[in-house]
């Protein structure tokens, strides 16, 4: 069921403006009815009175007679031609006022619509920034971008725009229906009898549309993901001669999207002829009923020919808002799929949340402790935190849940240099990502200075560490702003000092504008090693007490790596946590933890682990073999 409450928070601040918009629409429908009522005396003026039945009933007919009397007086005083000019002038004036009022109606509603979309987009972006990394590992970036772009645009066009249209058409529809009853109760009642049949016919096509609209948005998300992945992996596609394969894959998905889109549009287009047929069916019924009342009506049910013509004109006018309301319903049905996709993100239950009474932690003085930590990217049952916590250990035993970390307990003291090594997929990066709370453990806790980080303010926890990852992310900005990112108050001298520690100063100065050089989208204008050095400089400038190096030197040559590691080692007050495949970078670590299948299987210094002759020594031998090759 479509949850209109989703829009309450976005539209309720504008309740007063919406009420004003309704009032403006009421003025518009009043002027429309006034114009239609003037038609009756105009017929009398042009063709003479054609009334054949006594009129004692409906209010509108009495009003027509009253206006006819006024018109007779005008004809006696001014003559037919002058009266005609006067009446047509009134017509023109009423239409002009109606058009001006209609414009102000749309004018007043447009800011409501645009501000609601702005708020939805802001909330969605904010939500994306507080979701754990596990959410992004389970959802394609292209699909998320599609939701931020096309789905929000779809909500604007298919729902919010239609709300304004529905207000206009709804008020007009109600006003014209009342005018019909004031003109002839029996004819208006006949319309009400036929209305449920019309609603049922329109409902048949809307139900078919409901089934297809989600498929169209899902298909568009897949298509957007393919485009995003192709742009990101263009080198790989070209180097592996996979252009034909990529084109075929895209063509297949594009064909699926076209097919679904064609079906959706056909059902949307069906709404217009269906509504038109229903309107025509109304007119046929009312022509027969109206003719009978003209020739056989008595007393309150009597109907004059002029009134019947006005009734038909009102009915013709009624078809426009009725058709608009039907189309609005179709659009809303179509937009439901986009609302559902947006709500999946806004109401994701995996959000890294901060407690209302979160404590402040503004320094790192003692240690980081992992206590009985379990973690899994999979969910158990309904995905509730407690269910995952209890289910991870049981699921691993049963083979139904893949635990990335299994009962990890360790302590990292201040000023230690700790390293985690192991084969790919052993859980090293996942473990260190728990420290800045990119994820929350499924079971167990992470403590900093004895405080559970889930009880602390999120910004405080993340301020204590600086992360340098293998997947370097740079922005389409200058070297200076990329290094200063996250510490906007840093001076130029501080930026230069950090760049020198990261061995980045020389190649930056070799560029055309030095630190003012724009490095392009994702740092495309610099090499992989240079991007990594910029990332290292950014982390060093942050000057956090905990420095986390996740394959931070993977793209660096040995000499540059050694110099950077010496500069980092000189940061005596920092606690350094390193994840590395290249074991030469961790030989001087205070303690090396060897991980395998989400567990710590060995620990000790470089010399102690070599003496054990276990997994660490095997990894070292593999490293030496790779370096020789």
C-alpha positions in Angstrom: 0.0 0.0 0.0 1.3 3.4 -0.9 2.3 5.3 2.2 1.3 8.9 1.8 2.8 9.5 5.3 6.2 9.5 3.5 5.4 12.9 2.1 3.9 14.3 5.3 7.2 15.5 6.7 8.1 17.1 3.4 4.7 18.8 2.7 3.4 19.6 6.2 5.6 22.7 6.7 3.8 24.2 3.7 0.3 23.4 4.9 -0.7 27.1 5.0 0.5 27.6 1.4 -1.4 24.4 0.3 -4.6 25.8 2.0 -4.1 29.1 0.1 -3.6 27.1 -3.1 -7.0 25.3 -2.5 -8.7 28.7 -1.9 -7.2 30.0 -5.2 -8.5 27.0 -7.0 -12.0 27.5 -5.4 -12.0 31.1 -6.9 -11.0 29.7 -10.3 -13.9 27.1 -10.3 -16.3 29.9 -9.2 -15.4 32.0 -12.1 -15.6 29.0 -14.5 -19.2 28.3 -13.3 -20.1 32.0 -13.6 -19.0 31.9 -17.2 -21.0 28.8 -17.9 -24.1 30.2 -16.3 -23.9 33.3 -18.5 -24.4 31.0 -21.5 -28.1 30.6 -20.9 -29.1 34.3 -21.2 -26.7 34.5 -24.1 -28.8 31.9 -25.9 -31.9 33.9 -25.1 -30.3 37.0 -26.5 -29.1 35.4 -29.7 -31.9 33.0 -30.5 -34.8 34.2 -28.4 -36.3 32.4 -25.5 -36.7 28.6 -26.1 -38.0 27.7 -22.6 -40.9 25.2 -22.9 -41.3 24.1 -19.3 -42.1 26.0 -16.1 -39.0 26.2 -13.9 -39.7 26.0 -10.2 -36.8 23.8 -9.0 -33.0 23.9 -9.3 -31.1 26.9 -8.0 -29.0 27.3 -11.1 -32.1 27.5 -13.3 -33.5 30.2 -11.1 -30.2 32.1 -11.4 -30.4 31.8 -15.2 -33.9 33.3 -15.2 -32.6 36.1 -13.0 -29.7 36.8 -15.3 -32.1 36.6 -18.3 -34.3 39.3 -16.8 -31.3 41.5 -16.3 -30.4 40.9 -19.9 -33.9 41.9 -21.1 -33.6 45.2 -19.3 -30.2 45.8 -20.9 -31.7 45.0 -24.3 -34.5 47.5 -23.8 -32.1 50.2 -22.7 -29.0 49.6 -24.9 -30.3 47.4 -27.8 -29.1 44.0 -28.9 -25.7 44.9 -30.3 -24.6 46.9 -27.3 -25.8 44.3 -24.9 -23.9 41.6 -26.9 -20.7 43.6 -26.6 -21.3 44.1 -22.9 -21.9 40.4 -22.2 -19.0 39.2 -24.3 -16.8 41.8 -22.5 -17.9 40.2 -19.2 -17.0 36.8 -20.7 -13.5 38.0 -21.6 -13.0 39.6 -18.2 -14.1 36.5 -16.3 -11.8 34.3 -18.5 -8.9 36.7 -17.9 -9.4 36.7 -14.1 -9.6 32.9 -14.2 -6.4 32.5 -16.1 -4.6 34.9 -13.7 -5.9 33.0 -10.7 -4.8 29.7 -12.3 -1.3 31.1 -12.8 -1.1 32.2 -9.2 -2.2 28.7 -8.2 0.7 27.1 -10.0 3.0 29.9 -8.9 2.2 29.3 -5.3 2.6 25.5 -5.5 5.9 25.3 -7.4 8.1 26.3 -4.4 6.3 23.6 -2.3 7.3 21.0 -4.9 10.9 22.1 -5.4 11.6 22.4 -1.6 10.1 19.0 -1.0 12.5 17.5 -3.6 15.4 19.4 -2.1 14.6 18.0 1.4 14.2 14.4 0.0 17.5 14.6 -1.8 19.3 16.1 1.3 17.9 13.4 3.5 18.9 10.7 1.0 22.5 12.0 0.8 22.7 12.3 4.5 21.5 8.8 4.9 24.0 7.5 2.4 26.8 9.0 4.4 25.8 7.3 7.7 25.1 3.9 6.3 27.8 1.2 7.0 30.1 0.1 4.3 28.2 -3.2 4.2 25.3 -1.5 2.6 27.5 -0.4 -0.3 29.0 -3.8 -0.7 25.4 -5.3 -1.2 24.1 -2.5 -3.5 25.6 -1.4 -6.8 26.8 2.2 -7.0 25.1 2.8 -10.3 21.8 1.7 -8.8 22.3 4.1 -5.8 23.2 6.9 -8.2 20.0 6.1 -10.2 17.9 6.4 -7.1 19.5 9.8 -6.3 18.9 11.0 -9.9 16.1 9.4 -11.9 14.0 8.1 -9.0 13.9 11.4 -7.2 13.1 13.1 -10.6 10.3 10.5 -11.0 8.9 11.3 -7.6 8.9 15.0 -8.6 7.2 14.4 -11.9 4.9 11.5 -11.1 3.8 12.5 -7.6 4.6 15.9 -6.3 3.7 17.6 -9.6 0.6 15.5 -9.6 -0.4 16.7 -6.1 -0.6 20.3 -7.5 -2.6 19.0 -10.4 -4.8 17.0 -8.2 -5.6 20.0 -6.0 -6.5 22.0 -9.1 -8.5 19.2 -10.8 -10.0 18.0 -7.5 -11.4 21.4 -6.6 -12.6 22.0 -10.1 -14.2 18.5 -10.2 -16.0 19.0 -6.9 -17.2 22.5 -7.8 -18.5 21.4 -11.2 -20.3 18.4 -9.7 -22.0 20.7 -7.2 -23.0 23.0 -10.1 -24.5 19.9 -11.9 -26.6 19.2 -8.8 -27.7 22.8 -8.6 -28.7 22.6 -12.2 -30.6 19.3 -12.2 -30.6 16.8 -9.4 -31.8 13.8 -11.5 -29.2 14.2 -14.2 -26.4 14.7 -11.6 -27.6 11.6 -9.7 -27.5 9.6 -12.9 -23.9 10.6 -13.3 -23.1 9.4 -9.7 -24.7 6.1 -10.5 -22.4 5.5 -13.5 -19.3 6.8 -11.7 -18.4 3.6 -9.8 -18.4 1.7 -13.2 -16.0 4.3 -14.6 -13.7 3.9 -11.6 -13.7 0.1 -12.0 -12.8 0.4 -15.7 -9.9 2.9 -15.0 -8.8 0.6 -12.1 -8.2 -2.3 -14.5 -5.5 -0.4 -16.4 -3.9 1.1 -13.2 -3.5 -2.3 -11.6 -1.6 -3.5 -14.7 0.6 -0.4 -14.5 1.3 -1.1 -10.8 2.9 -4.4 -11.8 5.1 -3.0 -14.5 6.4 0.3 -12.9 8.7 -1.3 -10.3 10.2 -3.4 -13.1 11.0 -0.3 -15.1 12.8 1.4 -12.3 14.8 -1.8 -11.4 15.8 -2.2 -15.0 16.9 1.4 -15.2 19.0 0.8 -12.1 20.8 -2.2 -13.7 21.4 -0.1 -16.9 22.8 2.8 -14.9 25.1 0.4 -13.0 26.4 -1.1 -16.2 27.2 2.4 -17.5 29.0 3.4 -14.3 31.0 0.2 -14.2 32.0 0.5 -17.9 33.2 4.0 -17.4 35.2 3.0 -14.3 36.6 -0.1 -15.9 37.2 1.2 -19.4 40.9 0.3 -19.3 40.1 -3.3 -18.3 37.5 -3.6 -21.0 39.9 -2.4 -23.7 42.9 -4.4 -22.5 40.9 -7.7 -22.4 39.3 -7.0 -25.8 35.9 -7.2 -24.0 34.3 -4.4 -26.0 32.0 -6.7 -27.9 31.1 -8.6 -24.7 30.3 -5.3 -22.9 28.3 -4.0 -25.8 26.3 -7.2 -26.0 25.6 -7.2 -22.3 24.6 -3.5 -22.4 22.4 -4.1 -25.5 20.7 -7.0 -23.7 19.9 -4.9 -20.6 18.9 -1.9 -22.7 16.5 -4.1 -24.7 15.0 -5.4 -21.5 14.5 -1.8 -20.2 13.0 -0.8 -23.6 10.6 -3.7 -23.5 9.4 -2.9 -19.9 9.3 0.8 -20.6 7.2 0.3 -23.7 4.7 -1.8 -21.7 4.5 0.9 -19.0 4.0 3.7 -21.5 1.3 1.7 -23.3 -0.6 1.4 -20.1 -0.1 5.0 -19.2 -1.4 6.0 -22.7 -4.4 3.7 -22.2 -5.6 5.9 -19.4 -6.5 8.8 -21.8 -8.7 6.8 -24.2 -10.3 5.0 -21.3 -11.2 8.2 -19.6 -12.4 9.7 -22.8 -14.7 6.7 -23.5 -16.1 6.9 -20.0 -16.8 10.7 -20.6 -18.6 9.9 -23.8 -20.6 7.2 -22.1 -21.7 9.8 -19.6 -22.8 12.2 -22.3 -24.9 9.5 -24.1 -26.7 8.6 -20.8 -27.3 12.2 -20.0 -28.6 13.2 -23.4 -31.3 10.6 -23.2 -32.1 11.5 -19.6 -32.0 15.3 -20.2 -34.3 15.0 -23.2 -36.8 13.1 -21.2 -36.8 15.7 -18.5 -37.3 18.6 -21.0 -40.3 16.9 -22.5 -41.7 15.2 -19.4 -40.3 17.0 -16.4 -42.7 18.3 -13.7 -42.2 20.9 -11.0 -38.8 20.5 -9.2 -37.5 18.1 -11.9 -38.4 20.5 -14.7 -35.5 21.3 -17.1 -35.4 24.1 -19.6 -33.5 23.7 -22.9 -31.1 26.5 -21.9 -30.4 24.8 -18.5 -29.8 21.5 -20.3 -27.3 23.1 -22.6 -25.5 24.7 -19.6 -25.6 21.3 -17.9 -23.9 19.7 -20.9 -21.3 22.5 -21.0 -20.5 21.9 -17.3 -20.3 18.2 -18.0 -17.8 18.8 -20.9 -15.8 21.0 -18.5 -16.0 18.3 -15.9 -14.3 15.8 -18.3 -11.1 17.8 -18.2 -10.5 17.6 -14.4 -11.9 14.0 -14.3 -9.4 13.0 -17.0 -6.7 14.9 -15.1 -7.5 13.1 -11.9 -7.4 9.7 -13.7 -4.0 10.6 -15.3 -2.8 11.7 -11.9 -3.7 8.3 -10.4 -1.8 6.6 -13.2 1.3 8.8 -12.6 1.1 8.2 -8.8 0.9 4.4 -9.5 4.0 4.7 -11.6 5.8 6.8 -9.0 5.2 4.3 -6.3 8.1 2.2 -7.5 10.5 5.2 -7.1 9.1 6.0 -3.6 9.7 2.4 -2.6 13.3 2.5 -3.9 14.0 5.8 -2.0 12.5 4.4 1.2 14.7 1.4 1.0 17.6 3.7 1.6 15.9 6.2 4.0 14.6 3.4 6.2 17.5 1.0 6.0 17.9 -0.6 9.4 21.7 -0.9 9.0 22.4 2.7 9.8 25.4 3.5 12.0 23.4 5.4 14.6 24.5 7.6 17.5 22.9 7.2 20.9 21.0 10.1 22.3 23.2 10.1 25.4 26.4 9.4 23.5 29.6 10.3 25.5 32.4 12.5 24.3 35.8 11.0 23.6 38.3 13.7 22.5 41.6 12.0 23.0 43.4 8.6 22.8 45.3 7.9 26.0 45.5 4.2 26.6 44.5 1.4 24.3 42.1 0.0 21.6 40.5 -3.3 22.6 38.6 -5.9 20.5 36.6 -8.1 22.8 35.0 -11.3 21.4 34.3 -9.6 18.1 32.3 -11.4 15.4 31.3 -9.9 12.1 29.4 -11.1 9.0 28.2 -9.3 5.9 25.3 -11.7 5.8 22.0 -11.2 7.7 20.1 -13.7 9.8 16.3 -13.9 9.8 15.0 -10.4 9.6 18.4 -8.8 9.9 17.8 -7.5 13.4 21.0 -6.7 15.3 20.3 -9.2 18.1 19.4 -11.9 15.6 22.7 -11.4 13.7 24.7 -11.4 16.9 23.3 -14.7 18.1 23.0 -16.2 14.6 26.5 -15.5 13.3 28.3 -18.1 15.5 25.5 -20.7 15.0 25.3 -19.9 11.3 29.0 -20.5 10.8 28.6 -24.0 12.4 25.7 -24.8 10.2 27.2 -23.3 7.1 24.4 -20.8 6.5 26.3 -17.7 7.5 29.8 -16.7 6.4 31.5 -15.0 9.3 34.3 -12.7 8.2 35.6 -12.3 11.8 35.3 -15.0 14.4 35.7 -14.2 18.1 38.6 -11.7 17.8 40.1 -10.5 21.1 43.2 -8.3 21.2 44.6 -5.1 22.7 46.5 -2.4 20.9 48.3 -0.1 23.3 49.0 3.6 22.6 52.2 4.3 20.6 52.4 0.7 19.4 53.0 -0.2 15.8 50.7 -3.2 15.1 50.5 -5.1 11.9 47.9 -7.5 10.4 49.0 -9.9 7.7 47.5 -12.8 5.9 46.1 -13.9 2.6 43.3 -12.0 0.9 39.9 -12.5 2.4 41.3 -13.4 5.9 39.5 -10.4 7.5 42.3 -7.9 8.0 40.7 -4.8 6.4 37.3 -5.6 7.9 38.9 -5.7 11.4 40.5 -2.3 11.1 37.4 -0.8 9.6 35.6 -1.5 12.9 37.9 1.1 14.6 36.4 4.2 12.9 33.1 2.4 13.1 32.5 2.0 9.4 30.8 -1.2 10.5 29.4 -2.4 13.8 30.3 -5.9 15.1 27.6 -8.5 14.9 28.7 -9.7 18.3 31.3 -8.3 20.8 32.6 -4.8 21.1 35.4 -2.4 20.3 36.7 -0.2 23.1 38.8 2.9 23.0 40.3 3.8 26.4 37.7 1.5 28.0 34.7 3.1 26.3 32.6 1.1 23.9 32.7 3.1 20.7 29.0 2.5 20.1 28.4 4.6 23.3 30.5 7.4 22.0 29.8 10.2 19.5 30.5 9.0 16.0 32.4 12.1 14.9 34.6 11.9 18.0 35.5 8.3 17.3 36.4 9.0 13.7 38.4 12.1 14.6 40.8 9.8 16.5 42.0 8.0 13.5 43.2 8.7 9.9 42.8 6.0 7.3 44.9 5.4 4.3 43.5 2.7 2.1 44.6 1.0 -1.1 41.5 2.3 -2.9 42.6 5.9 -3.0 39.8 8.4 -3.4 40.7 11.9 -4.6 38.4 14.6 -5.7 38.3 16.8 -8.8 40.0 19.6 -7.1 43.5 21.0 -6.5 46.4 19.2 -4.8 46.1 21.7 -2.0 42.4 21.1 -1.4 42.7 17.3 -1.7 45.4 17.2 1.0 43.5 19.7 3.2 40.3 17.7 2.8 38.8 17.2 6.3 40.9 19.9 7.9 39.9 23.1 6.1 41.7 25.3 8.6 45.1 24.0 7.7 47.6 26.5 6.5 49.6 26.3 3.2 52.8 25.5 5.2 51.1 22.7 7.0 49.9 21.2 3.7 53.4 21.4 2.3 54.9 19.8 5.4 52.5 16.9 5.1 53.2 16.5 1.4 57.0 16.4 2.1 56.5 13.6 4.6 54.5 11.7 2.0 57.2 12.3 -0.7 54.6 14.2 -2.7 56.0 17.7 -2.7 58.4 17.3 -5.6 56.0 15.9 -8.1 53.4 18.4 -7.1 55.8 21.3 -7.7 56.7 19.8 -11.1 53.1 20.4 -12.3 52.1 23.6 -14.1 50.4 25.3 -11.1 51.9 23.4 -8.2 49.5 23.0 -5.4 46.9 24.9 -7.3 46.8 22.2 -10.1 43.5 20.5 -10.5 44.1 16.7 -10.6 40.9 15.7 -12.5 38.1 13.3 -11.7 39.3 10.7 -9.2 42.9 12.0 -9.7 43.0 10.8 -13.3 45.9 13.3 -14.1 48.3 11.6 -11.7 49.7 8.1 -11.5 48.5 5.4 -9.0 51.6 5.9 -6.8 51.2 9.7 -6.8 47.5 9.4 -5.8 48.5 7.2 -2.9 51.1 9.7 -1.7 48.5 12.4 -1.8 46.2 10.2 0.3 49.1 9.6 2.8 49.7 13.4 3.0 46.0 13.9 3.7 46.1 11.5 6.5 49.3 12.9 8.0 47.8 16.4 7.9 44.8 15.2 9.9 47.3 14.5 12.7 45.0 11.9 14.3 46.5 9.9 17.2 45.7 6.6 15.4 47.1 6.1 11.9 45.6 3.2 10.0 47.5 2.0 6.9 45.4 -0.4 4.8 47.8 -1.5 2.0 48.8 2.2 1.9 52.0 1.6 0.0 50.7 -1.0 -2.5 51.3 1.3 -5.5 54.6 2.7 -4.3 58.1 1.6 -5.3 60.4 0.2 -2.6 62.5 3.3 -2.1 59.6 5.7 -1.8 57.8 3.3 0.5 60.8 3.0 2.8 61.2 6.8 3.1 57.5 7.3 3.8 57.6 4.5 6.4 60.6 6.2 8.1 58.8 9.5 8.2 55.7 7.8 9.7 57.8 6.0 12.2 59.2 9.3 13.4 55.7 10.3 14.5 56.5 9.0 18.0 53.2 9.8 19.6 51.1 8.0 17.1 49.6 4.5 17.3 50.2 2.9 13.9 48.0 0.0 12.6 49.1 -1.6 9.4 47.5 -4.0 7.0 50.0 -5.3 4.4 50.7 -8.0 1.9 54.2 -6.8 1.4 55.7 -8.0 4.6 58.9 -5.9 4.4 56.8 -2.9 5.6 55.9 -4.6 8.9 59.2 -6.1 10.1 59.7 -3.3 12.6 56.1 -3.6 14.0 55.8 -4.0 17.8 53.4 -6.9 17.2 52.3 -8.7 14.1 49.0 -10.6 14.0 48.6 -13.3 11.4 45.0 -13.8 10.3 43.4 -16.8 8.5 39.7 -17.4 7.8 38.7 -14.5 10.1 40.8 -15.6 13.1 44.1 -14.7 14.6 46.3 -17.8 14.3 49.7 -16.3 15.2 51.1 -13.2 16.9 54.4 -11.9 17.9 57.4 -9.8 16.6 59.0 -10.5 13.2 61.7 -12.6 14.8 59.4 -14.5 17.1 57.1 -15.5 14.2 60.1 -16.6 12.1 61.3 -18.7 14.9 57.9 -20.5 15.1 58.2 -21.5 11.5 54.4 -21.3 11.0 52.1 -19.4 8.6 54.0 -16.1 8.9 57.2 -17.7 7.6 55.3 -19.3 4.7 53.9 -15.9 3.8 57.4 -14.4 4.0 58.8 -17.0 1.7 56.0 -16.4 -0.7 56.8 -12.6 -0.6 60.5 -13.3 -1.3 59.6 -15.5 -4.2 57.3 -12.8 -5.7 60.0 -10.1 -5.2 62.6 -12.3 -7.0 60.3 -12.8 -9.9 
